[in-house]
Structures are given as C-alpha cells and as structure tokens.
C-alpha cells in the first residue's frame, strides 16, 4: 500500500530514535541530519517540520535523550489524531459509495472498518506504483466490497451520491498537495456535487520558514522487467482548495485553511506536537 506523509514521518521518527538513542551527546555530522531528511523525502510538510525540530535541537544543544522523549510523544499524539479522525470520518462515509484516488495508511485503516454489506468502494489502481491495487487487495481480504478502476476510470464513478476520499501531504492557505492527477478528479466532484473529504493532521500545515520549501516529491525507479528503462516524474501536485466542496478533516473536526484563527491554531498545535509550549 502507498505510504502517506504521516507514515513516512513515523518511520523517520523510528529511525531517528534508534540513531539518537545510542548517543549521549550529538556526534560530528549531526547538523547534516535535517538536510539529509529533506533530501530523502522532499515535498512532505511533516518531514519538514521534523527536520526543522531536529535542526533547532542540535543548534540549542538539546540532548539526544530529550529529543527521543519528544519524538515518542509526537508518535503517540499523531496516532491519537488518526484514531479521532477515523472515528469521525467513518460516520460520514458509512452510507455512501466511496471513490479513492491514491491514499495512504490512514485511509486504509478507515476503509478496513467497512462491512461487506456497506456501499462499495472504488479505488484507482494507482499508476505507476499500483498502490491502489495493493489497497484494494488488502480491503478485499478483509471482506470489504471493493472494485479496482483505472486512474482515469474513477471519473465515471463520481456523482452526487459518492464521496471522494483523499489523503494529503501538505496544506497551504489556498490548496493542498496530493498525487498527480487529483485535480481533474476533484473538478469532476465539483461539477457533479460529490463530497470531497481529505484527511490531514496538524503537521501537514505548511511549516514556517526556513523549512517551507516548494519542491515536490519526485520519483525515479527502474521499470519492472527492464532494468535499462526508467520511470521518472513528479508524484505530487497542488490542488486548489474549493470551499465547501473540499472538507479537510483534522482530528475530529473540519479544518478551514482560509480561517485565520484555525490556521494560526493549527500552527500552534504543530509546535506543541514538536515539544514547544505555545501561548
């Protein structure tokens, strides 16, 4: 299945905890950790928040042990956000057909709770990585009524009775970032009156400077069966945020990026998740 931004963040935290857990003090080269993290998974706002936090930790002389405590709390809180989100969105989609165009583990956990007699789930196959096929197979094994469609074929299943379910990798004041191809799918939902639900957490809010970067996640991998042929391209695109068509769920409530208070409060929540008290 596809690894979303939060899953990548949790894996990065696990690796960093193993790294810093063996060190009483920062070792030479630790100041390169934030940059290496960003080079590994560019385009994901949660990773940029984490890189920013590590950079501050090294600069301020915070002990690796104290950072480990922060990372443990961060993992626990993100998982708590996901549980609240799953409970909330589950109620919203219970009686409607669901169309999925690329999604990570949060959507997988949510759809795994559906029953055999619930309305069907339609999933784009997820070219070029076929992550949608993996998600569909996972749900099928759990008894969920699910069908696989071509990436463009999902447009035929979007109408005013369906819910388009998406993940998100970063949120700005006017847009969110998701897999390339999301824009025409969202536009189809807009035309037909379908509801669009995007799942997020506070760390998907654009991080502050200097870690707020514009590059998107790129991919380059060998094409199956031919080691000399490369798949290459861009994985994420910026999707305009259309109110009230697109509803972004953060925890157990709808988040409105263009609401100044909510935008500021989400930034404070992100800071608190990273271990800094904010008034």
Backbone bond lengths (Angstrom), bond angles and torsions (degrees), N, CA, C in turn:
res aa  C-N    CA-C-N  psi(-1)  N-CA   C-N-CA  omega(-1)  CA-C   N-CA-C  phi
1 X - - - 1.444 - - 1.524 109.93 -
2 X 1.342 114.71 158.78 1.452 119.91 -179.08 1.520 110.76 -67.88
3 X 1.325 116.16 141.99 1.456 121.04 175.47 1.516 108.46 -96.44
4 X 1.314 115.80 116.54 1.447 120.20 179.03 1.511 111.74 -81.04
5 X 1.335 115.31 -177.99 1.459 120.91 -175.76 1.522 112.34 -62.47
6 X 1.344 116.86 -42.50 1.457 119.46 -177.87 1.522 111.32 -68.99
7 X 1.334 117.02 -38.84 1.465 120.38 177.75 1.525 110.63 -62.24
8 X 1.341 116.41 -43.40 1.474 119.93 176.42 1.519 110.52 -61.06
9 X 1.329 116.69 -38.75 1.458 120.31 178.75 1.525 110.74 -64.04
10 X 1.331 117.79 -45.67 1.462 121.18 -179.08 1.528 110.87 -62.80
11 X 1.338 116.87 -37.91 1.461 119.58 177.37 1.529 110.87 -68.09
12 X 1.341 116.45 -37.90 1.467 119.98 177.73 1.528 110.15 -64.65
13 X 1.331 116.72 -39.96 1.459 120.67 178.64 1.524 110.56 -62.66
14 X 1.327 116.41 -42.62 1.464 120.09 179.75 1.526 110.91 -61.22
15 X 1.327 116.34 -42.89 1.461 120.28 179.39 1.528 110.97 -65.89
16 X 1.329 116.63 -42.16 1.460 120.43 -179.14 1.525 111.51 -67.00
17 X 1.327 116.71 -36.47 1.460 119.63 178.07 1.529 110.63 -63.91
18 X 1.330 116.40 -37.02 1.458 119.87 176.71 1.527 110.29 -66.67
19 X 1.337 116.07 -36.94 1.459 120.79 -178.38 1.530 110.91 -69.35
20 X 1.343 116.27 -53.06 1.465 119.02 -173.80 1.525 111.38 -78.74
21 X 1.340 117.03 -20.52 1.460 119.42 -178.22 1.512 112.75 -65.98
22 X 1.325 117.22 -20.39 1.469 120.64 -179.81 1.525 112.25 -92.42
23 X 1.344 117.06 -4.18 1.456 120.66 -173.13 1.521 110.76 -117.65
24 X 1.331 117.33 128.52 1.463 121.61 175.41 1.521 109.56 -77.79
25 X 1.321 116.85 -35.51 1.462 121.94 176.49 1.522 108.25 -128.27
26 X 1.332 115.69 161.15 1.458 119.78 177.69 1.524 109.61 -65.03
27 X 1.331 116.39 135.02 1.454 120.57 179.29 1.525 110.10 -92.40
28 X 1.331 116.17 167.55 1.463 120.58 179.00 1.523 110.07 -56.93
29 X 1.308 114.98 137.07 1.458 119.93 179.49 1.511 113.76 92.63
30 X 1.338 118.12 -4.10 1.462 120.27 -179.53 1.524 111.99 -63.78
31 X 1.346 116.21 -26.05 1.454 118.68 179.78 1.522 112.25 -67.57
32 X 1.343 117.53 -10.86 1.467 121.16 178.33 1.528 112.23 -89.18
33 X 1.331 116.71 -8.61 1.466 119.84 -176.54 1.536 113.27 -57.21
34 X 1.351 119.47 -48.43 1.470 118.25 -179.28 1.520 112.90 -58.62
35 X 1.334 116.34 -44.03 1.459 119.60 179.98 1.514 112.75 -63.78
36 X 1.329 116.78 -41.33 1.466 120.26 178.41 1.514 111.32 -63.58
37 X 1.331 116.58 -37.31 1.458 120.85 179.29 1.522 110.75 -64.63
38 X 1.321 116.49 -42.52 1.463 120.57 -179.78 1.523 111.69 -68.68
39 X 1.326 117.04 -34.57 1.461 120.11 178.85 1.527 110.97 -68.55
40 X 1.340 116.23 -30.75 1.461 120.05 -177.69 1.512 111.47 -72.29
41 X 1.345 117.39 -45.33 1.467 120.77 -176.70 1.530 109.12 -134.38
42 X 1.323 119.24 72.38 1.460 120.83 179.14 1.521 111.39 -72.19
43 X 1.307 116.76 152.23 1.451 121.43 175.10 1.510 114.57 96.37
44 X 1.338 118.97 -13.84 1.458 121.48 -179.10 1.531 108.78 -95.84
45 X 1.324 117.45 115.61 1.459 120.58 -179.36 1.523 113.28 -57.49
46 X 1.354 120.33 -41.65 1.472 118.66 179.17 1.527 113.41 -58.79
47 X 1.333 116.75 -35.96 1.463 119.71 178.29 1.529 110.00 -67.41
48 X 1.328 117.15 -36.70 1.461 120.07 178.93 1.529 111.20 -67.71
49 X 1.334 116.30 -39.01 1.462 119.19 175.26 1.533 110.03 -59.28
50 X 1.341 116.14 -45.21 1.457 120.16 -178.61 1.529 111.02 -64.59
51 X 1.330 116.73 -41.86 1.463 120.43 178.21 1.525 110.67 -61.72
52 X 1.310 116.36 -40.87 1.462 121.71 178.28 1.528 110.27 -62.13
53 X 1.341 116.67 -41.35 1.470 121.24 -179.05 1.541 111.15 -67.15
54 X 1.324 116.82 -41.71 1.465 120.47 178.86 1.524 110.22 -65.16
55 X 1.334 116.12 -41.38 1.456 120.72 179.27 1.528 110.53 -58.90
56 X 1.335 115.86 -43.80 1.457 120.09 179.47 1.530 110.91 -67.37
57 X 1.345 116.10 -36.54 1.465 120.55 -179.62 1.527 111.08 -63.24
58 X 1.328 116.40 -45.23 1.467 120.90 179.50 1.523 110.19 -66.55
59 X 1.344 115.62 -43.51 1.469 120.45 -177.11 1.527 111.35 -64.48
60 X 1.349 116.80 -39.24 1.457 121.09 -176.20 1.529 112.87 -84.90
61 X 1.339 117.04 -5.58 1.453 119.60 179.73 1.516 113.80 76.74
62 X 1.335 116.78 20.70 1.461 120.43 176.57 1.530 109.08 -65.35
63 X 1.301 117.39 139.06 1.465 119.64 -176.54 1.523 110.59 -70.54
64 X 1.335 117.51 147.37 1.469 120.56 175.60 1.528 112.50 -56.61
65 X 1.336 117.13 -33.82 1.469 120.07 178.85 1.525 110.50 -62.03
66 X 1.337 116.68 -44.89 1.465 120.07 179.66 1.524 110.74 -64.67
67 X 1.330 116.71 -37.52 1.458 119.46 177.62 1.528 110.37 -64.64
68 X 1.340 117.24 -37.88 1.467 120.69 177.49 1.520 111.34 -59.01
69 X 1.337 116.50 -39.87 1.465 120.73 177.99 1.524 110.12 -62.57
70 X 1.346 116.04 -43.60 1.463 120.75 178.48 1.531 110.58 -61.24
71 X 1.333 117.03 -44.41 1.461 120.97 -178.01 1.520 111.55 -65.37
72 X 1.326 117.24 -37.26 1.467 120.92 177.33 1.525 110.59 -63.79
73 X 1.337 115.64 -44.98 1.463 119.66 178.37 1.522 110.81 -64.61
74 X 1.330 116.41 -39.01 1.465 120.76 179.17 1.526 110.69 -60.93
75 X 1.327 117.74 -45.65 1.462 121.42 178.62 1.519 110.97 -59.93
76 X 1.322 116.32 -45.95 1.469 120.61 -178.99 1.520 111.40 -62.26
77 X 1.333 116.64 -42.48 1.467 120.11 -178.02 1.523 112.29 -69.70
78 X 1.335 117.12 -37.61 1.462 119.51 177.43 1.525 110.76 -64.90
79 X 1.321 116.88 -39.02 1.464 120.00 176.97 1.527 110.88 -66.46
80 X 1.332 117.14 -34.64 1.463 120.73 176.76 1.529 110.45 -66.17
81 X 1.333 117.32 -42.53 1.456 121.54 176.02 1.530 110.11 -57.51
82 X 1.327 115.78 -42.86 1.465 119.79 -177.86 1.528 111.30 -64.07
83 X 1.325 117.61 -39.74 1.467 120.44 178.88 1.526 111.42 -64.34
84 X 1.338 116.70 -43.13 1.461 120.14 177.75 1.522 110.37 -62.26
85 X 1.318 115.64 -43.69 1.453 121.85 -179.26 1.522 111.18 -62.56
86 X 1.327 116.37 -45.07 1.463 120.95 179.99 1.514 111.01 -60.53
87 X 1.324 117.12 -43.95 1.468 121.15 -179.98 1.521 110.79 -62.48
88 X 1.339 116.78 -42.61 1.457 121.35 -177.24 1.530 111.71 -68.50
89 X 1.326 116.38 -50.88 1.466 120.41 -175.33 1.529 110.61 -70.56
90 X 1.325 117.99 -30.63 1.462 120.99 178.62 1.525 111.13 -56.26
91 X 1.321 116.75 -40.58 1.462 120.70 179.43 1.529 110.93 -66.60
92 X 1.313 116.90 -34.51 1.467 121.11 -176.61 1.521 112.69 -71.76
93 X 1.327 116.85 -32.10 1.464 120.09 -173.78 1.521 112.72 -103.07
94 X 1.320 117.44 2.93 1.471 121.17 -170.40 1.519 113.29 -57.85
95 X 1.337 118.09 -38.30 1.465 120.30 -171.56 1.529 113.11 -110.21
96 X 1.325 117.69 18.28 1.468 119.95 -175.59 1.524 111.01 -128.57
97 X 1.338 117.16 148.02 1.470 119.54 169.44 1.523 109.08 -62.49
98 X 1.323 115.98 144.68 1.462 121.16 -176.73 1.521 109.63 -120.12
99 X 1.324 116.09 133.20 1.462 122.48 174.42 1.524 107.92 -110.87
100 X 1.331 116.41 129.02 1.468 121.37 -178.13 1.526 109.30 -117.03
101 X 1.334 115.77 123.10 1.461 119.88 173.25 1.516 108.24 -116.71
102 X 1.317 115.87 93.10 1.455 123.87 -179.33 1.528 111.46 63.26
103 X 1.297 115.97 124.08 1.455 120.36 -179.58 1.512 109.52 -159.81
104 X 1.310 115.39 154.29 1.455 121.13 179.77 1.512 112.41 -95.94
105 X 1.325 114.91 -156.29 1.457 120.19 -171.82 1.524 113.16 -69.83
106 X 1.339 118.65 -26.44 1.464 119.46 179.65 1.520 110.86 -64.25
107 X 1.335 116.88 -41.84 1.463 120.73 177.07 1.520 110.49 -68.53
108 X 1.325 116.66 -37.17 1.464 120.55 178.26 1.530 110.82 -61.63
109 X 1.325 116.68 -45.40 1.464 120.32 179.00 1.524 111.15 -62.77
110 X 1.325 116.54 -40.06 1.456 121.29 179.94 1.529 111.34 -63.69
111 X 1.333 116.77 -49.82 1.464 120.36 -176.35 1.526 112.23 -71.85
112 X 1.324 117.62 -22.43 1.464 120.30 177.86 1.527 111.71 -64.82
113 X 1.331 117.29 -17.29 1.458 121.55 -179.85 1.522 113.24 -85.87
114 X 1.333 117.36 -6.03 1.467 119.57 179.37 1.524 110.48 -72.33
115 X 1.339 114.90 154.61 1.456 121.02 -178.94 1.528 110.31 -101.61
116 X 1.308 115.99 165.02 1.463 121.63 -175.66 1.523 111.95 -60.05
117 X 1.321 117.76 -34.87 1.464 121.29 -176.73 1.526 113.42 -90.72
118 X 1.332 117.69 3.73 1.461 120.53 175.85 1.525 109.42 -71.98
119 X 1.331 118.46 160.64 1.466 120.69 175.21 1.529 111.02 -53.84
120 X 1.335 117.12 154.23 1.475 120.70 -173.29 1.515 113.68 -69.49
121 X 1.336 113.64 160.13 1.465 122.31 174.00 1.524 107.44 -113.74
122 X 1.332 117.66 129.78 1.465 123.52 177.74 1.523 108.39 -111.87
123 X 1.317 116.33 127.11 1.461 120.73 -174.04 1.520 110.81 -125.64
124 X 1.324 116.33 128.65 1.470 120.54 174.02 1.523 108.81 -66.80
125 X 1.329 116.39 141.45 1.463 119.62 -174.52 1.529 112.85 -63.51
126 X 1.331 118.04 -25.83 1.467 120.43 172.27 1.508 114.27 85.75
127 X 1.336 117.64 52.00 1.457 120.18 175.75 1.522 110.88 -66.44
128 X 1.334 119.98 146.77 1.465 126.33 1.43 1.535 113.62 -92.24
129 X 1.335 118.01 -2.59 1.461 119.41 -175.17 1.513 114.78 -90.55
130 X 1.363 116.45 -7.77 1.467 121.75 -178.96 1.524 113.03 56.44
131 X 1.336 116.61 32.46 1.458 118.85 179.19 1.524 112.11 -66.46
132 X 1.349 115.86 -27.70 1.461 119.07 177.23 1.516 112.12 -66.40
133 X 1.331 116.54 -35.84 1.467 120.73 177.25 1.522 109.95 -63.24
134 X 1.316 116.80 -42.71 1.462 120.88 178.85 1.527 110.87 -62.84
135 X 1.345 117.15 -42.26 1.454 121.02 178.33 1.524 110.54 -63.36
136 X 1.338 116.93 -44.30 1.467 120.79 -179.73 1.527 110.93 -62.15
137 X 1.314 117.14 -42.18 1.462 120.35 179.02 1.521 111.08 -63.78
138 X 1.332 116.13 -39.97 1.466 120.72 178.02 1.523 110.66 -61.35
139 X 1.339 116.75 -45.45 1.463 120.52 -179.11 1.522 111.68 -69.02
140 X 1.332 116.15 -38.23 1.464 120.47 179.80 1.522 110.83 -61.19
141 X 1.335 116.10 -41.07 1.466 119.96 179.04 1.526 111.62 -65.06
142 X 1.327 116.46 -23.14 1.465 120.59 179.02 1.519 112.39 -92.93
143 X 1.331 116.49 6.86 1.455 120.67 175.51 1.509 115.50 85.71
144 X 1.345 118.18 11.50 1.462 121.39 178.37 1.520 109.71 -80.16
145 X 1.334 116.56 138.80 1.462 120.96 176.82 1.524 108.86 -75.67
146 X 1.325 116.49 108.97 1.459 120.69 -171.13 1.520 110.02 -140.63
147 X 1.345 116.07 147.06 1.462 122.49 175.65 1.521 109.16 -132.26
148 X 1.343 115.82 147.26 1.465 121.79 177.83 1.522 109.07 -100.14
149 X 1.330 115.91 133.50 1.459 121.78 177.44 1.527 109.26 -122.27
150 X 1.321 116.39 158.85 1.461 118.69 170.02 1.523 108.29 -64.85
151 X 1.320 116.79 159.75 1.462 119.50 -177.38 1.529 111.63 -56.82
152 X 1.315 117.34 -42.71 1.463 120.01 179.15 1.524 111.46 -77.83
153 X 1.331 116.91 -21.16 1.463 120.95 -177.96 1.516 113.79 -69.22
154 X 1.342 117.45 -17.47 1.460 118.57 -179.50 1.529 111.40 -65.11
155 X 1.339 116.39 -23.26 1.464 119.67 -179.34 1.526 111.05 -60.51
156 X 1.337 116.85 -31.62 1.464 120.46 -177.73 1.519 112.54 -72.18
157 X 1.325 118.01 -15.04 1.466 121.87 -177.64 1.523 113.18 -101.41
158 X 1.325 116.51 0.95 1.461 119.78 -177.48 1.522 109.99 -95.20
159 X 1.328 115.73 118.43 1.466 121.34 173.76 1.522 108.39 -147.15
160 X 1.335 116.23 -172.56 1.462 118.53 -173.49 1.524 113.89 -71.25
161 X 1.334 117.26 -6.30 1.468 120.09 177.95 1.526 112.82 -96.75
162 X 1.330 117.08 -9.91 1.467 119.81 -173.89 1.525 111.27 -100.23
163 X 1.315 113.86 163.34 1.463 121.42 174.40 1.529 107.85 -119.69
164 X 1.316 116.12 125.30 1.459 121.56 175.15 1.517 107.73 -89.04
165 X 1.319 116.46 117.75 1.464 122.13 -175.15 1.522 109.97 -108.02
166 X 1.322 116.36 124.59 1.455 121.95 -175.81 1.530 110.91 -130.83
167 X 1.311 115.67 157.93 1.448 120.68 165.35 1.523 107.57 -94.22
168 X 1.318 117.13 -168.10 1.469 121.05 173.71 1.522 107.82 -158.33
169 X 1.323 116.08 148.72 1.459 121.12 -178.37 1.520 112.79 -108.23
170 X 1.323 116.41 -21.69 1.461 121.37 174.37 1.525 107.27 -164.63
171 X 1.344 114.90 152.47 1.459 121.06 179.75 1.518 108.39 -127.83
172 X 1.332 115.79 133.64 1.458 120.63 173.34 1.529 108.07 -115.71
173 X 1.322 117.04 -175.51 1.463 120.00 -178.71 1.523 112.56 -65.90
174 X 1.316 117.67 -26.97 1.463 120.22 -173.93 1.521 114.11 -123.24
175 X 1.338 118.01 1.78 1.465 119.28 -173.01 1.520 110.59 -161.29
176 X 1.338 114.69 172.67 1.452 120.17 168.55 1.523 107.58 -138.63
177 X 1.320 116.55 161.70 1.451 121.29 -176.95 1.524 109.65 -109.22
178 X 1.332 114.06 134.00 1.462 120.51 179.50 1.525 107.45 -150.30
179 X 1.312 116.07 -179.63 1.457 120.70 -174.07 1.530 111.91 -59.77
180 X 1.339 115.99 144.61 1.459 121.69 176.65 1.534 109.77 -54.23
181 X 1.332 116.07 133.18 1.459 121.85 -176.10 1.511 113.01 105.62
182 X 1.338 116.45 -6.65 1.466 120.09 -178.69 1.519 112.09 -70.77
183 X 1.326 117.61 -34.32 1.467 120.85 -174.71 1.537 112.18 -57.44
184 X 1.357 120.27 -52.13 1.470 118.23 179.62 1.524 113.25 -63.29
185 X 1.336 117.31 -30.45 1.459 120.39 178.26 1.527 110.06 -68.17
186 X 1.339 117.11 -43.15 1.462 121.05 177.87 1.521 110.61 -66.35
187 X 1.328 117.20 -38.70 1.467 120.34 178.17 1.523 110.86 -63.05
188 X 1.330 117.02 -38.55 1.470 120.49 176.71 1.523 110.38 -63.66
189 X 1.325 116.60 -40.61 1.459 120.27 177.46 1.526 110.84 -63.12
190 X 1.335 115.82 -38.71 1.461 120.85 178.93 1.526 110.69 -62.47
191 X 1.332 116.61 -44.16 1.465 120.76 -177.90 1.525 112.28 -67.09
192 X 1.311 116.80 -37.96 1.467 120.18 -174.14 1.517 113.55 -90.66
193 X 1.312 117.77 -12.15 1.455 120.26 -179.72 1.514 114.33 89.14
194 X 1.327 117.43 13.22 1.461 120.52 177.01 1.532 110.16 -70.91
195 X 1.312 116.11 153.16 1.461 121.72 177.11 1.527 109.62 -87.86
196 X 1.317 116.81 136.78 1.463 121.86 177.28 1.530 108.36 -112.33
197 X 1.323 116.00 121.09 1.462 121.36 177.85 1.520 108.82 -113.65
198 X 1.317 116.70 122.72 1.465 122.16 176.25 1.524 108.32 -113.80
199 X 1.335 116.91 132.48 1.456 121.68 -177.50 1.519 109.88 -99.55
200 X 1.336 116.26 137.25 1.462 120.26 -174.35 1.522 109.50 -147.23
201 X 1.323 115.72 -178.92 1.460 123.27 170.57 1.526 106.98 -146.83
202 X 1.346 118.97 167.25 1.476 120.00 -173.90 1.523 114.48 -56.08
203 X 1.336 118.37 -31.82 1.459 119.88 -177.47 1.528 112.70 -74.21
204 X 1.323 117.98 -4.38 1.460 119.71 175.38 1.521 112.13 -87.74
205 X 1.314 116.08 -4.42 1.459 119.93 170.91 1.515 108.30 -68.02
206 X 1.343 117.10 140.76 1.459 119.84 179.22 1.523 109.82 -49.93
207 X 1.341 118.22 126.02 1.464 119.96 178.87 1.521 111.12 -73.22
208 X 1.329 117.07 161.93 1.468 120.13 -179.98 1.526 111.64 -72.40
209 X 1.322 116.53 165.04 1.450 120.87 172.05 1.522 108.56 -63.47
210 X 1.342 120.55 151.89 1.461 125.68 6.79 1.526 114.70 -90.76
211 X 1.359 117.81 6.82 1.462 118.47 -175.55 1.526 113.43 -91.77
212 X 1.331 118.66 2.24 1.461 120.08 178.36 1.521 108.78 -78.87
213 X 1.317 116.51 98.50 1.462 121.70 -175.99 1.518 110.33 -106.62
214 X 1.326 116.11 160.09 1.460 121.03 -176.07 1.519 113.88 -103.02
215 X 1.339 118.02 -10.89 1.457 118.50 -175.42 1.525 110.54 -69.12
216 X 1.313 115.81 148.94 1.448 122.14 179.82 1.515 109.04 -103.20
217 X 1.324 115.28 162.46 1.458 119.05 -179.86 1.525 109.53 -71.63
218 X 1.316 116.10 126.79 1.456 122.01 179.37 1.516 109.35 -107.42
219 X 1.321 116.06 158.25 1.452 118.55 175.87 1.533 109.53 -131.42
220 X 1.297 115.16 151.09 1.462 122.03 174.66 1.516 106.39 -155.10
221 X 1.315 115.79 112.86 1.464 118.82 -176.96 1.531 108.85 -146.77
222 X 1.331 117.98 155.28 1.463 120.37 177.88 1.524 111.10 -63.89
223 X 1.314 116.37 142.57 1.457 120.74 175.82 1.520 108.79 -75.66
224 X 1.347 119.00 133.59 1.475 121.16 -177.23 1.521 112.10 -54.06
225 X 1.310 115.23 130.27 1.467 120.01 175.23 1.511 114.24 87.48
226 X 1.336 117.07 -5.23 1.462 119.10 -179.04 1.527 107.76 -146.91
227 X 1.315 116.87 97.77 1.465 121.26 -174.82 1.515 112.81 -67.25
228 X 1.342 118.11 -17.32 1.455 119.50 -178.72 1.511 113.93 -90.26
229 X 1.337 117.65 -9.23 1.466 121.69 -177.53 1.523 109.67 -104.03
230 X 1.327 116.59 129.30 1.458 121.32 -175.31 1.521 111.17 -106.08
231 X 1.336 114.93 140.21 1.461 121.46 165.38 1.519 106.34 -92.37
232 X 1.314 116.83 130.39 1.455 118.88 -176.52 1.515 109.03 -147.47
233 X 1.315 117.00 141.32 1.454 119.16 178.00 1.504 113.02 166.29
234 X 1.312 115.40 -160.81 1.456 123.42 -175.09 1.512 108.22 -114.49
235 X 1.326 116.91 133.59 1.461 120.64 -175.98 1.523 113.55 -93.51
236 X 1.330 117.78 -30.66 1.452 120.47 -174.00 1.518 111.57 -114.63
237 X 1.344 115.22 151.15 1.450 120.57 173.59 1.526 109.31 -138.67
238 X 1.323 115.32 157.93 1.456 121.30 -178.42 1.521 109.48 -87.92
239 X 1.323 116.20 121.53 1.466 122.29 -176.07 1.527 108.81 -106.71
240 X 1.332 118.46 120.58 1.472 119.51 178.86 1.526 110.94 -58.51
241 X 1.318 115.19 139.32 1.460 120.23 -179.41 1.521 108.83 -88.43
242 X 1.329 117.40 114.14 1.453 122.72 -176.82 1.525 109.58 -106.30
243 X 1.310 116.84 111.20 1.459 120.77 176.96 1.521 109.19 -91.74
244 X 1.325 121.80 135.41 1.468 126.74 4.68 1.536 112.64 -98.74
245 X 1.330 118.12 16.40 1.464 120.30 -176.49 1.519 111.25 -62.73
246 X 1.331 116.37 -48.04 1.462 121.12 -178.25 1.526 109.59 -95.61
247 X 1.311 115.94 122.78 1.457 121.35 176.37 1.531 108.54 -111.67
248 X 1.312 116.51 121.82 1.458 121.29 -179.69 1.522 108.22 -99.81
249 X 1.333 116.10 117.24 1.459 120.70 -178.59 1.518 109.95 -97.11
250 X 1.323 114.18 123.30 1.455 121.37 -179.86 1.527 106.79 -124.59
251 X 1.321 116.79 108.11 1.449 119.53 -172.62 1.521 109.37 71.03
252 X 1.336 117.13 -124.06 1.462 120.16 -177.12 1.523 112.58 -111.56
253 X 1.331 117.78 27.10 1.458 120.03 -179.52 1.525 110.84 -149.17
254 X 1.344 115.16 164.04 1.463 121.62 177.53 1.525 109.25 -80.65
255 X 1.321 115.77 134.22 1.464 122.04 179.96 1.528 108.65 -105.76
256 X 1.332 116.92 130.06 1.460 122.59 179.12 1.534 109.04 -111.15
257 X 1.324 117.67 103.20 1.474 120.12 -176.65 1.523 114.27 -58.69
258 X 1.350 117.64 -29.00 1.466 118.37 -176.92 1.524 112.61 -87.38
259 X 1.324 116.74 4.57 1.457 121.40 173.79 1.530 108.00 -88.96
260 X 1.338 117.04 115.19 1.465 120.78 -174.44 1.523 112.33 -56.38
261 X 1.328 116.30 -42.28 1.463 119.98 -177.43 1.525 110.74 -66.13
262 X 1.341 116.79 -45.99 1.459 119.97 -179.75 1.529 110.87 -64.88
263 X 1.327 116.64 -39.34 1.466 120.26 179.61 1.521 110.58 -63.04
264 X 1.325 116.57 -45.06 1.466 120.76 179.17 1.523 111.09 -66.52
265 X 1.320 117.00 -42.16 1.462 120.50 -178.95 1.526 111.71 -65.40
266 X 1.326 116.72 -34.44 1.460 119.65 177.94 1.523 110.74 -68.00
267 X 1.343 116.33 -37.06 1.455 119.70 174.77 1.522 111.64 -62.69
268 X 1.335 116.09 -40.21 1.463 119.93 177.23 1.528 110.92 -65.62
269 X 1.333 116.21 -39.82 1.469 119.86 178.21 1.524 110.81 -61.83
270 X 1.340 116.19 -40.73 1.462 120.15 178.59 1.522 110.49 -62.97
271 X 1.336 116.95 -42.83 1.465 120.57 178.45 1.525 110.75 -62.21
272 X 1.336 116.60 -42.56 1.464 120.32 179.87 1.529 111.31 -64.58
273 X 1.340 116.92 -38.74 1.455 120.86 177.59 1.531 110.83 -60.57
274 X 1.334 115.19 -30.77 1.459 120.59 -178.51 1.530 112.67 -87.69
275 X 1.325 116.45 6.52 1.445 119.70 172.43 1.502 117.07 93.24
276 X 1.341 117.87 12.69 1.452 120.54 178.43 1.517 109.93 -112.18
277 X 1.327 117.90 124.65 1.459 120.54 177.89 1.528 110.06 -68.13
278 X 1.320 115.76 134.33 1.460 120.97 -178.89 1.518 108.00 -127.52
279 X 1.334 116.40 132.34 1.471 120.43 179.99 1.518 110.28 -77.59
